[in-house]
Amino acid sequence: MKKFTILLMLLLSVIAFSQEKQEKLKEVKVFITKKGIQKSLTKTANTQVVTSKELLKAACCNLAESFETNPSIDVNFSDALTGTKQIKMLGLTSPYLMITEENIPSVRGASQAYGLSFTPGTWVESIQITKGAGSVVNGYESITGQINTELIKPMKDIPFFLNAYGSTDSRFELNTHFNKQVSDKWATSFFVHGNTRVVKNDMNNDGFLDNPLGKQFNITNRWQYANPESGWVSFINLKYMNDKKQTGELEFTPDRDKLTTNFWGSEINTERFDFTSKMGYIFKDMPFQSIGFQNAFSNHNQQSYFGLNQYDIKQQSYYSNLIFNSIIDNTMHKFATGLNFTYDKYDEFVNLADVSRIDNSVGAFFEYTYDNNDKFSLIAGGRLDCHNRLGAFFTPRLHIKYNPWEKAVLRFSAGRGKRAANIFAENQNLFASSRTFSVLDTNGKIYGLNPEIAWNYGISFTQNFILFGKSADVSMDFYRTDFQNQAVVDLYQSPQEVLFYNLKGNSYANSLQLEFNYEIVKHLNLRTAYKYYDISTDYLSGSFQRPLQAKHRFFGNLEYETNLTDKKQQWKFDYTFNWLGKQQLPNTATNPSQDRLPEFSPSFAVMNMQITKTFSSTFEMYIGGENIGNYRQDKAILGSDDPFGPNFDTSIVYAPVFGQMYYAGLRFKVK
């Protein structure tokens, strides 16, 4: 209060002086530091928002790499060849997450393995991460949560943006954004992204590429219409992406060695086209009432082979969602209701075996929200869907929030999810091995398997407080996922095969996260988290932990930035530490000794760092390093000396393969 009084007196003095001299009052700029990850004490669901500020703390070349500084998401490599990063939340992999782009399902089906790498990081405005059961408005497939990406809006974008990036693993990227305000109601953006890797790297001397050669060309044209007077708003997006990867032995040449036993190699070529539209109307005299219509069409075509294994998949999808929002009596009682339709046509071939299918569903949903802007709020929803393979089923979801005292929030959620497991698309890393694929059940309607069904329950608590005069917060959340049925991926039976079958016993995932954040001194922030996972599944050979999942993880992040004013240049420093405990590994006991792994992996730590120098409001440069401790997995590829033999396997990856990687880049803006 004292500081406010002094500031007010000073302002009045300046005004008085300026009036006496008949001079204009100079512009006053106020700089506010916002957190990169924002958590709300008022939102009903356990949702955090990752802002563009947080995304700039790491290279964030694509969406899969946008969670390196976020303790809620675990980022792992899926295999030793493709460099693909896989994300997990609450201990389960991304197929159990609903991943949407502006609340339209995006990474699903054929794009599950590589789809996160198809959205460049510079296109992203913010990311909303919701733990636990998601909203019924967005569908029935969400089990452990939802990740929603918001792209930069044309109405808010700057005329031009350039980002250039290069790294010591020979990866180079270029991003350019062009924006035009066509009129007071129309604006358009044109995003262009390209990346390439042209140099072969084999840091562990096993004769195989550590990272794939490749190139990607990715463009998007966005249109936004906004007319506040009429109440109409709309978005139209057109996207095209072409991505090519080549990996395998150093001597492999596709034109000469493709699908031969000369040298082991792999190519993954993907072409994708997307069209999405969103149209909404806000009633003039009733701003609490609106109606929206979402439509999306995508054509995803992947042609690939892994040694002698061939895998081709083409998915054509259409999605539409009609949503009506209004109130019941007053604004404390809100509801959303609507209808949606989904159509998926899969042309899928596994070693020339045709496993194509068509899926379609029609659903209706209703979601009620009670919020008195005080201590208590809830969201209760349900949806009824009719699917040609999953049948007719009901999906309930519930979120409750209670503020027991000042700066504290307690949340509870529960919900059910149901999904068709795309066992081949979701486990493509296993094609890069000598394992045979066997589906043991034949009575189900999805590859002979039944749909996956799971319940998720969660509770979380957050408390903000002042510690030694600086802001701090502590949070705890616990979530449990119980599977009623699961498409089990069994790597414990034999190192020469992978079995797929319906769950015969129990399968669950318990996730506990403790987080502490503190502003040590002005502009120096600490973020820490400890995570404990208890994940178990009953396999044919017994009950085991989920393979390649650490029970214990510790995360730490330090960020510091100098004062930001219009007269000073700014430095930003960011350091991230990840420690992973031992992980249970798939069974390799019957392999020869040289191709045998222990039952558990060793624990290890990975450190990343980035330094950014802001020269002005329009130009900045950054340098950084990943895995600067240079930790590398021993024996990342089993049977590398005989890749067409019975023990070859590139899928058992629990740690980095490449080792140290350093990068540099620049960002330039025209405002």
Phi, psi and omega per residue, in radians:
M1 nan -0.661 -3.136
K2 -1.110 -0.747 3.126
K3 -1.105 -0.666 3.135
F4 -1.130 -0.717 -3.139
T5 -1.109 -0.790 3.130
I6 -1.075 -0.757 3.136
L7 -1.081 -0.711 3.140
L8 -1.145 -0.747 3.122
M9 -1.113 -0.725 3.120
L10 -1.093 -0.719 3.138
L11 -1.132 -0.742 3.112
L12 -1.113 -0.659 3.117
S13 -1.126 -0.733 3.128
V14 -1.103 -0.713 3.132
I15 -1.118 -0.748 -3.131
A16 -1.117 -0.756 3.136
F17 -1.099 -0.711 -3.113
S18 -1.192 -0.551 3.110
Q19 -1.226 -0.672 3.133
E20 -1.142 -0.687 -3.107
K21 -1.520 -0.081 -3.110
Q22 0.949 0.740 3.102
E23 -1.929 2.731 3.107
K24 -1.353 2.476 3.076
L25 -1.240 2.264 -3.130
K26 -1.243 2.736 -3.137
E27 -1.153 2.388 3.087
V28 -1.931 2.181 3.136
K29 -1.883 2.309 3.111
V30 -1.975 2.207 -3.122
F31 -1.875 2.177 -3.132
I32 -2.041 2.252 3.115
T33 -1.566 2.085 3.116
K34 -1.828 2.592 3.128
K35 -1.289 2.561 3.135
G36 -1.227 -0.602 3.053
I37 -2.004 2.053 -3.047
Q38 -1.845 2.249 3.090
K39 -2.051 2.379 -3.079
S40 -1.791 2.510 3.020
L41 -1.626 -0.067 -3.049
T42 -1.967 -0.377 3.140
K43 -1.206 2.494 -3.087
T44 -1.252 -0.813 -3.137
A45 -1.402 2.749 3.115
N46 -1.422 1.457 -3.030
T47 -2.116 2.372 3.000
Q48 -2.121 2.584 -3.106
V49 -1.933 2.122 3.066
V50 -1.626 1.970 -3.059
T51 -1.520 3.003 3.114
S52 -1.103 -0.485 3.089
K53 -1.069 -0.750 3.131
E54 -1.175 -0.657 -3.117
L55 -1.142 -0.443 -3.128
L56 -1.424 -0.090 -3.122
K57 -1.343 -0.216 3.080
A58 -2.405 3.039 -3.082
A59 -1.067 -0.671 3.073
C60 0.816 0.914 -3.112
C61 -1.149 -0.502 3.064
N62 -2.615 3.104 -3.031
L63 -1.079 -0.618 -3.135
A64 -1.110 -0.444 -3.113
E65 -1.736 0.212 -3.092
S66 -1.576 0.053 -3.055
F67 -2.052 0.251 -3.088
E68 -1.094 -0.505 -3.100
T69 -1.841 0.289 -3.101
N70 -1.974 2.069 -3.082
P71 -1.254 -0.265 -3.106
S72 -1.372 -0.347 -3.086
I73 -2.018 2.293 3.048
D74 -1.688 2.312 -3.129
V75 -2.003 2.163 -3.119
N76 -2.366 2.711 2.996
F77 -1.397 2.438 -3.083
S78 -1.498 -0.377 -3.129
D79 -2.824 3.141 -3.072
A80 -1.648 0.090 -3.007
L81 -2.103 -0.832 -2.912
T82 -1.501 -0.203 -3.095
G83 1.208 0.175 -3.097
T84 -1.310 2.323 3.109
K85 -1.744 2.340 -3.118
Q86 -1.957 2.431 -3.141
I87 -1.868 2.634 3.079
K88 -2.324 2.565 3.017
M89 -2.418 2.369 -3.059
L90 1.020 0.491 3.066
G91 1.483 -0.029 -3.100
L92 -2.035 2.637 -3.034
T93 -1.285 2.980 -2.997
S94 -1.040 -0.464 3.080
P95 -1.007 -0.410 3.129
Y96 -1.547 -0.042 3.014
L97 -1.697 2.547 2.940
M98 -1.635 2.080 -3.134
I99 -1.899 2.072 -3.065
T100 -2.173 2.760 3.018
E101 -2.113 1.940 -3.061
E102 0.940 0.781 3.065
N103 1.146 0.381 2.995
I104 -2.021 2.202 -3.119
P105 -0.910 2.314 -3.052
S106 -2.176 -1.089 -3.104
V107 -1.566 1.793 -3.104
R108 -2.833 2.765 3.084
G109 1.112 -2.151 -3.059
A110 -1.135 -0.428 -3.088
S111 -1.599 0.107 -3.017
Q112 -1.071 -0.662 -3.054
A113 -1.311 -0.731 -2.994
Y114 -2.114 -0.005 -2.996
G115 -1.092 -0.522 3.135
L116 -1.157 -0.387 3.129
S117 -1.501 0.026 -3.115
F118 -1.656 -0.011 3.073
T119 -2.005 1.854 3.135
P120 -1.072 2.491 -3.086
G121 -1.115 -0.538 -3.099
T122 -1.246 -0.276 3.122
W123 -1.373 -0.266 -2.963
V124 -1.507 2.272 3.062
E125 -1.545 -0.773 3.118
S126 -2.829 2.858 3.102
I127 -2.289 2.244 3.062
Q128 -1.811 2.180 -3.127
I129 -1.980 2.055 3.126
T130 -1.982 2.142 3.106
K131 -1.532 2.548 3.102
G132 1.485 -2.904 -3.107
A133 -1.021 2.326 3.137
G134 -1.489 -2.949 3.139
S135 -1.425 2.488 3.095
V136 -1.220 -0.281 3.127
V137 -1.095 -0.586 -3.045
N138 -1.612 -0.054 3.080
G139 2.290 -3.066 -3.041
Y140 -1.916 -0.103 -2.974
E141 -1.423 -0.389 -3.087
S142 -1.106 2.292 3.109
I143 -2.107 -0.927 -3.114
T144 -1.698 -0.180 3.125
G145 2.682 -2.947 -3.106
Q146 -2.460 2.431 2.995
I147 -2.062 2.032 -3.131
N148 -1.997 2.225 -3.136
T149 -1.802 2.258 3.032
E150 -1.844 2.126 3.092
L151 -1.431 2.843 3.138
I152 -1.090 2.299 -3.083
K153 -1.468 2.343 -3.137
P154 -0.992 -0.622 -3.122
M155 -1.170 -0.384 -3.083
K156 -1.907 -0.089 -3.029
D157 -1.357 2.793 3.084
I158 -1.575 2.839 -3.070
P159 -1.053 -0.619 -3.081
F160 -2.649 2.450 3.077
F161 -2.473 2.429 3.130
L162 -2.316 2.315 3.038
N163 -2.327 2.185 3.103
A164 -2.106 2.477 -3.018
Y165 -2.527 2.480 3.045
G166 -2.584 2.573 -3.075
S167 -2.397 2.882 -3.095
T168 -1.272 -0.208 3.039
D169 -1.609 0.378 3.039
S170 1.141 0.518 3.057
R171 -1.721 2.280 -3.123
F172 -2.274 2.419 -3.104
E173 -2.386 2.645 3.047
L174 -2.462 2.242 3.095
N175 -2.188 2.299 3.042
T176 -2.311 2.407 3.087
H177 -2.103 2.286 3.053
F178 -2.085 2.322 -3.111
N179 -2.335 2.457 -3.117
K180 -2.401 2.200 3.021
Q181 -1.510 1.699 -3.037
V182 -1.176 -0.744 3.098
S183 -2.688 -3.020 3.130
D184 -1.258 -0.185 -3.129
K185 -2.041 -0.284 -3.087
W186 -2.130 2.430 3.015
A187 -2.514 2.631 -3.118
T188 -2.417 2.569 3.084
S189 -2.220 2.561 3.092
F190 -2.259 1.991 -3.126
F191 -1.826 2.350 3.085
V192 -2.238 2.235 3.130
H193 -2.293 2.423 3.032
G194 -2.511 2.428 3.037
N195 -2.477 2.718 -3.121
T196 -2.689 2.659 2.954
R197 -2.375 2.129 -2.975
V198 -2.108 -0.125 -3.083
V199 -1.881 2.390 3.123
K200 -1.436 2.281 3.131
N201 -2.140 2.319 3.047
D202 -2.445 1.398 -3.048
M203 -1.287 -0.434 -3.118
N204 -1.740 0.099 3.011
N205 0.971 0.736 3.082
D206 -1.783 0.077 3.115
G207 1.507 0.013 -3.125
F208 -2.082 2.631 3.074
L209 -1.116 2.341 3.062
D210 -1.325 -0.593 3.100
N211 -2.290 2.589 -3.092
P212 -1.306 2.593 2.853
L213 -1.249 2.626 3.141
G214 3.057 3.051 3.066
K215 -2.729 2.578 3.108
Q216 -2.380 2.376 3.040
F217 -2.124 2.235 -2.953
N218 -2.526 2.117 3.140
I219 -2.296 2.620 3.090
T220 -2.489 2.379 3.018
N221 -2.072 2.083 -3.109
R222 -2.000 2.430 3.053
W223 -2.175 2.380 3.109
Q224 -2.241 2.318 3.077
Y225 -2.102 2.297 3.119
A226 -2.493 2.149 3.107
N227 -2.324 1.564 -3.096
P228 -1.035 -0.506 -3.116
E229 -1.194 -0.698 -3.127
S230 -1.551 -0.389 -3.124
G231 1.616 0.031 -3.108
W232 -1.640 2.413 3.014
V233 -2.412 2.624 3.121
S234 -2.785 2.713 3.050
F235 -2.309 2.462 3.037
I236 -2.305 2.235 -3.116
N237 -2.208 2.359 3.021
L238 -2.166 2.241 -3.098
K239 -2.309 2.558 3.008
Y240 -2.457 2.361 -3.117
M241 -2.468 2.370 3.059
N242 -2.291 2.108 -3.048
D243 -2.255 2.286 3.142
K244 -2.274 2.314 3.102
K245 -2.251 2.475 3.020
Q246 -2.332 2.267 3.134
T247 -2.551 3.093 -3.118
G248 2.231 -2.652 -3.138
E249 -1.217 2.672 -3.111
L250 -1.026 -0.631 -3.070
E251 -1.478 -0.039 -3.074
F252 -1.202 2.284 3.059
T253 -2.217 2.059 -3.030
P254 -0.973 -0.783 -3.088
D255 -1.066 -0.499 -3.085
R256 -1.734 -0.644 -2.881
D257 -1.977 -0.008 -3.102
K258 -0.998 2.216 3.081
L259 1.028 0.531 3.021
T260 -2.140 3.029 3.097
T261 -1.749 0.306 3.083
N262 -1.082 -1.024 3.056
F263 -2.491 2.580 -3.139
W264 -1.378 2.282 3.122
G265 -2.673 2.947 -3.094
S266 -2.606 2.505 2.998
E267 -2.302 2.394 3.094
I268 -2.245 1.867 -3.097
N269 -1.994 2.153 -3.065
T270 -2.239 2.305 3.047
E271 -2.174 2.319 -3.041
R272 -2.460 2.447 3.066
F273 -2.258 2.355 3.140
D274 -2.302 2.443 2.964
F275 -2.305 2.185 3.084
T276 -2.311 2.590 3.076
S277 -2.487 2.518 3.080
K278 -2.356 2.279 3.133
M279 -2.315 2.305 -3.119
G280 -2.410 2.649 3.110
Y281 -2.342 2.201 3.069
I282 -1.808 2.136 -3.078
F283 -1.117 2.298 -3.013
K284 -0.999 -0.917 -3.061
D285 -1.530 -0.046 -3.131
M286 -2.373 1.392 -3.066
P287 -1.113 -0.247 3.106
F288 -1.454 -0.063 -3.060
Q289 -2.051 2.316 -3.105
S290 -2.648 2.848 3.060
I291 -2.399 2.406 -3.108
G292 -2.375 2.653 -3.126
F293 -2.373 2.088 3.140
Q294 -1.933 2.424 3.084
N295 -2.411 2.502 3.108
A296 -2.606 2.377 3.034
F297 -2.253 2.372 3.102
S298 -2.423 2.576 3.068
N299 -2.263 1.921 -3.066
H300 -2.013 2.137 -3.072
N301 -2.270 1.943 3.123
Q302 -2.032 2.204 3.046
Q303 -2.037 2.133 -3.031
S304 -2.653 2.752 2.991
Y305 -2.556 2.654 -3.118
F306 -2.312 1.677 -3.011
G307 1.156 -2.014 3.093
L308 -1.730 -0.049 3.104
N309 -1.504 2.276 3.098
Q310 -1.931 2.396 3.083
Y311 -2.489 2.029 3.112
D312 -2.165 2.357 3.110
I313 -2.533 2.322 3.048
K314 -2.206 2.213 -3.132
Q315 -2.161 2.179 3.018
Q316 -1.963 2.155 -3.020
S317 -2.250 2.543 2.986
Y318 -2.320 2.374 -3.115
Y319 -2.388 2.358 3.044
S320 -2.452 2.572 -3.095
N321 -2.559 2.123 3.096
L322 -1.880 2.139 -3.025
I323 -2.204 2.305 3.062
F324 -2.105 2.206 3.127
N325 -2.019 2.380 3.087
S326 -2.806 -2.886 -3.112
I327 -2.209 2.851 3.013
I328 -1.996 1.832 3.117
D329 1.299 -0.978 3.135
N330 -2.589 3.066 -3.007
T331 -1.295 -0.066 3.013
M332 -1.328 -0.351 -3.117
H333 -2.072 1.788 -3.112
K334 -2.002 2.774 3.068
F335 -2.602 2.719 3.023
A336 -2.293 2.338 3.134
T337 -2.496 2.785 -3.139
G338 2.985 -3.002 -3.114
L339 -2.271 2.571 3.012
N340 -2.504 2.755 -3.079
F341 -2.380 2.397 3.127
T342 -2.321 2.377 3.117
Y343 -2.356 2.256 3.112
D344 -2.337 2.163 3.050
K345 -1.959 2.040 -3.131
Y346 -1.861 2.121 2.914
D347 -1.828 1.788 -2.949
E348 -2.247 2.300 -3.108
F349 -2.318 2.146 3.116
V350 -1.957 1.861 -3.051
N351 0.870 0.825 3.102
L352 1.277 -0.085 3.055
A353 -1.366 2.213 -3.068
D354 -1.478 1.989 3.085
V355 -2.093 0.600 -3.105
S356 -1.190 2.736 3.122
R357 -2.834 2.909 3.031
I358 -2.177 2.228 3.072
D359 -2.007 2.447 3.004
N360 -2.630 2.653 -3.132
S361 -2.634 2.636 3.036
V362 -2.214 2.344 -3.097
G363 -2.467 2.718 3.050
A364 -2.255 2.474 -3.077
F365 -2.378 2.744 3.030
F366 -2.541 2.277 -3.120
E367 -2.324 2.181 -3.109
Y368 -1.885 2.370 3.127
T369 -2.161 2.210 3.021
Y370 -1.984 2.199 -3.128
D371 -2.638 1.983 3.129
N372 -1.744 0.264 3.128
N373 1.006 0.429 3.130
D374 -2.084 -1.953 -3.055
K375 -1.787 -0.395 -2.950
F376 -2.195 2.440 3.021
S377 -2.683 2.744 3.101
L378 -2.621 2.689 3.006
I379 -2.237 2.067 3.128
A380 -2.146 2.201 -3.088
G381 -2.509 2.825 3.079
G382 -2.685 2.678 3.091
R383 -2.482 2.585 3.109
L384 -2.041 2.161 -3.089
D385 -2.179 2.611 3.045
C386 -2.194 1.983 -3.043
H387 -2.062 2.438 -3.065
N388 -1.165 -0.324 3.104
R389 -2.019 -0.603 -3.124
L390 -1.486 -0.238 -3.131
G391 1.489 -2.888 3.074
A392 -1.668 2.322 -3.082
F393 -2.710 2.801 -3.102
F394 -1.991 2.401 -3.127
T395 -2.119 1.895 3.071
P396 -1.680 2.582 3.079
R397 -2.488 2.526 -3.129
L398 -2.534 2.331 3.019
H399 -2.276 2.325 3.126
I400 -2.278 2.391 3.095
K401 -2.226 2.406 3.105
Y402 -2.457 2.281 3.069
N403 -1.760 1.707 -3.049
P404 -1.224 -0.533 3.094
W405 -2.748 -3.064 -3.016
E406 -1.098 2.350 3.059
K407 1.059 0.532 3.101
A408 -2.335 2.587 3.117
V409 -2.519 2.398 3.086
L410 -2.102 2.264 -3.091
R411 -2.246 2.624 3.058
F412 -2.418 2.494 3.095
S413 -2.510 2.672 3.071
A414 -2.695 2.553 3.128
G415 -3.088 2.902 -3.099
R416 -2.051 2.499 3.087
G417 -2.320 2.647 -3.132
K418 -2.491 2.404 -3.086
R419 -2.699 2.741 3.013
A420 -1.643 2.105 -3.140
A421 -1.383 2.089 3.042
N422 -1.533 1.451 -2.897
I423 -1.094 -0.523 -3.127
F424 -1.465 -0.792 -3.138
A425 -1.125 -0.611 -3.081
E426 -1.445 -0.219 -3.109
N427 -2.215 0.698 -3.102
Q428 -1.118 -0.442 3.130
N429 -1.057 -0.428 -3.132
L430 -1.323 -0.284 3.062
F431 -1.153 -0.473 3.135
A432 -1.477 0.948 3.133
S433 -2.760 3.055 3.093
S434 -1.620 0.153 -3.108
R435 -1.169 2.464 2.965
T436 -1.572 2.549 -3.115
F437 -1.715 2.208 -3.138
S438 -2.334 2.171 3.040
V439 -1.764 1.992 -2.994
L440 -1.445 -0.487 3.137
D441 -1.706 2.575 -3.080
T442 -2.293 -0.036 -3.047
N443 -1.540 -0.249 -3.123
G444 -1.384 3.019 -3.061
K445 -1.778 0.007 3.085
I446 -2.155 1.729 -3.049
Y447 1.012 0.398 -3.077
G448 1.576 -0.040 -3.095
L449 -1.817 2.773 3.065
N450 -1.509 2.807 3.117
P451 -1.144 2.660 3.067
E452 -1.424 2.360 3.127
I453 -2.322 2.300 -3.130
A454 -2.588 2.618 2.994
W455 -1.894 2.448 3.101
N456 -2.171 2.280 3.106
Y457 -2.200 2.491 -3.135
G458 -2.682 2.667 3.062
I459 -2.419 2.456 -3.138
S460 -2.491 2.649 3.121
F461 -2.435 2.366 3.109
T462 -2.320 2.377 3.098
Q463 -2.309 2.136 3.004
N464 -1.663 2.517 -3.124
F465 -2.785 3.043 3.098
I466 -1.889 2.214 -3.137
L467 -2.195 2.029 -3.106
F468 0.942 0.682 3.078
G469 1.402 0.053 -3.131
K470 -2.102 2.652 -3.099
S471 -1.281 2.509 3.129
A472 -2.610 2.819 3.026
D473 -2.650 2.616 3.103
V474 -2.296 2.471 -3.133
S475 -2.495 2.687 3.084
M476 -2.441 2.351 3.005
D477 -2.444 2.543 3.107
F478 -2.329 2.240 -3.136
Y479 -2.300 2.518 3.075
R480 -2.254 2.319 3.058
T481 -1.992 2.139 3.112
D482 -1.965 2.125 3.134
F483 -1.586 2.200 2.959
Q484 -1.423 -0.630 2.968
N485 -2.572 2.613 -3.112
Q486 -2.577 2.487 2.993
A487 -1.432 1.675 -3.026
V488 -1.286 2.290 3.032
V489 -1.835 1.837 -2.966
D490 -1.770 1.945 3.081
L491 -1.903 0.180 -3.095
Y492 -1.701 -0.305 -3.060
Q493 -1.206 -0.790 -3.103
S494 -2.830 2.507 3.096
P495 -1.271 -0.109 3.136
Q496 -1.760 0.056 -3.138
E497 -2.634 2.795 2.975
V498 -2.191 2.290 -3.096
L499 -1.901 2.431 3.031
F500 -2.062 2.258 3.105
Y501 -2.796 2.848 3.084
N502 -1.224 2.562 -3.137
L503 -0.994 2.241 -3.121
K504 -1.743 -0.260 -3.099
G505 -2.424 -2.106 -3.098
N506 -1.948 2.619 3.024
S507 -2.619 2.234 -3.110
Y508 -2.600 2.848 3.077
A509 -2.454 2.053 3.047
N510 -1.829 2.330 -3.110
S511 -2.292 2.144 3.085
L512 -2.107 2.248 3.100
Q513 -2.278 2.230 3.036
L514 -1.980 2.236 -3.057
E515 -2.294 2.422 3.098
F516 -2.357 2.211 3.130
N517 -2.181 2.446 -3.041
Y518 -2.660 2.423 3.012
E519 -1.580 1.739 -3.034
I520 -1.105 -0.948 2.976
V521 -2.388 3.071 -3.099
K522 -1.021 2.195 3.104
H523 1.323 0.014 3.080
L524 -1.970 1.927 -3.030
N525 -2.030 2.438 3.113
L526 -2.005 2.333 3.081
R527 -2.246 2.139 -3.119
T528 -2.300 2.697 3.106
A529 -2.747 2.482 2.980
Y530 -2.059 2.350 -3.122
K531 -2.220 2.371 3.101
Y532 -2.158 2.229 -3.136
Y533 -2.084 2.244 3.004
D534 -2.096 1.709 -3.021
I535 -2.178 2.131 -3.058
S536 -2.445 2.522 3.104
T537 -2.403 2.487 3.044
D538 -1.487 1.955 3.094
Y539 -1.737 3.042 3.132
L540 -1.085 -0.560 -3.098
S541 -1.664 0.074 3.114
G542 2.374 -3.106 -3.133
S543 -1.649 2.207 -3.099
F544 -2.376 2.831 2.957
Q545 -1.132 2.731 2.999
R546 -1.096 2.222 -3.095
P547 -1.112 2.601 3.072
L548 1.038 0.693 3.088
Q549 -2.343 1.988 3.132
A550 -1.243 2.386 3.071
K551 -1.246 -0.639 -3.065
H552 -2.097 2.343 3.083
R553 -2.453 2.511 3.046
F554 -2.238 2.407 -3.100
F555 -2.219 2.402 3.045
G556 -2.471 2.470 3.128
N557 -2.486 2.270 3.063
L558 -2.055 2.277 3.064
E559 -2.287 2.462 3.109
Y560 -2.473 2.419 3.046
E561 -2.463 2.509 3.121
T562 -1.318 2.955 -3.135
N563 -1.033 2.443 3.128
L564 -1.903 1.968 3.036
T565 -2.338 3.035 -3.136
D566 -1.347 -0.115 -3.096
K567 -1.914 -0.246 -3.059
K568 -1.982 2.551 2.987
Q569 -1.416 2.829 -3.019
Q570 -2.223 2.461 2.999
W571 -1.946 2.515 3.065
K572 -2.302 2.342 -3.132
F573 -2.195 2.396 3.141
D574 -2.470 2.327 -3.134
Y575 -2.363 2.273 -3.117
T576 -2.197 2.361 -3.136
F577 -2.169 2.236 3.098
N578 -2.204 2.154 3.048
W579 -2.007 2.270 3.138
L580 -2.081 2.289 3.075
G581 -1.340 -3.066 -3.087
K582 -1.111 2.601 -3.129
Q583 -2.160 2.422 3.067
Q584 -1.273 2.321 -3.088
L585 -1.808 2.665 3.059
P586 -1.003 2.803 -3.075
N587 -1.221 2.123 3.025
T588 -2.239 0.346 -2.992
A589 -1.094 -0.510 -3.083
T590 -1.587 -0.010 3.077
N591 -1.294 2.799 2.974
P592 -1.022 2.723 -3.008
S593 -0.972 -0.641 -3.104
Q594 -1.240 -0.330 3.126
D595 -2.005 0.540 -3.115
R596 -1.950 2.431 3.099
L597 -1.972 2.714 3.078
P598 -1.191 2.981 -3.140
E599 -1.170 -0.604 -3.137
F600 -2.210 2.561 3.062
S601 -1.391 2.797 3.021
P602 -1.307 2.745 3.020
S603 -1.337 2.739 -3.121
F604 -2.796 2.962 3.137
A605 -2.278 2.560 3.097
V606 -2.221 2.365 -3.126
M607 -2.163 2.364 3.069
N608 -2.167 2.680 -3.129
M609 -2.650 2.583 3.058
Q610 -2.553 2.462 3.064
I611 -2.150 2.275 -3.134
T612 -2.132 2.339 3.080
K613 -2.011 2.023 3.103
T614 -1.654 1.983 -3.120
F615 -1.486 -0.551 3.117
S616 -2.824 -3.080 3.120
S617 -1.244 -0.136 -3.091
T618 -2.033 -0.182 -3.040
F619 -2.503 2.349 3.050
E620 -2.632 2.736 3.096
M621 -2.245 2.703 -3.136
Y622 -2.528 2.601 3.017
I623 -2.321 2.644 -3.122
G624 -2.835 3.032 3.108
G625 -2.519 2.520 3.055
E626 -2.052 2.466 -3.102
N627 0.953 0.864 -3.056
I628 -1.201 -0.265 3.014
G629 -1.370 -0.133 3.058
N630 1.086 0.651 3.081
Y631 -1.388 2.325 3.121
R632 -2.351 2.540 3.120
Q633 -1.264 2.328 2.997
D634 -1.312 2.411 3.069
K635 0.931 1.129 3.129
A636 -1.262 -0.498 3.139
I637 -2.097 2.062 3.068
L638 -1.398 2.465 3.106
G639 1.150 0.523 -3.100
S640 -1.128 -0.390 3.120
D641 -1.397 -0.203 3.117
D642 -2.500 1.276 -2.990
P643 -1.163 -0.270 3.082
F644 -1.794 0.179 3.117
G645 -1.532 -3.120 -3.011
P646 -1.352 -0.192 -3.037
N647 -1.891 0.090 -3.081
F648 -1.206 2.272 -3.135
D649 -2.790 2.130 3.116
T650 -1.880 0.070 -2.964
S651 -1.625 -0.168 -3.088
I652 -1.607 1.394 -3.078
V653 -2.061 2.053 3.139
Y654 -2.017 -0.113 -3.067
A655 -2.615 3.001 3.120
P656 -1.044 2.609 3.127
V657 -1.815 -0.660 -2.982
F658 -1.356 -0.620 -3.035
G659 1.643 -2.669 -3.096
Q660 -1.062 2.463 3.048
M661 -2.496 2.252 3.135
Y662 -2.088 2.622 -3.075
Y663 -2.531 2.884 3.078
A664 -2.601 2.703 3.139
G665 -2.883 3.065 3.115
L666 -2.484 2.690 3.070
R667 -2.268 2.300 -3.141
F668 -2.278 2.364 -3.086
K669 -2.227 2.545 2.944
V670 -2.033 1.996 -3.048
K671 -1.719 nan nan
